[in-house]
Amino acid sequence: MHDFHGWTAGALWEDLKFDFEHWKDIERLAIVGESKWEVGMAVFCKPFTAAKIHYFDHAKLDQAKAWIAED
């Protein structure tokens, strides 16, 4: 989420369509960001996916990648 400032209505719609189409295809979703408000994105995204979601600070990118790769 580098330099993320929100969605346009069109981009949000495209994201939602993708989420519903791939509801069960994604098992884990790592959100990597650089500001405190982005932590809330993990909570915001939960209703749109069956995936486990976890927020990681950008300094922990390697930890996020390892978490995604876990069985």
Secondary structure, DSSP 8 states (H G I E B T S, - for coil): -TT-----HHHHHHHHHHHHHTTTT--EEEEEESSGGGHHHHHHHGGG-SSEEEEEEGGGHHHHHHHHH--
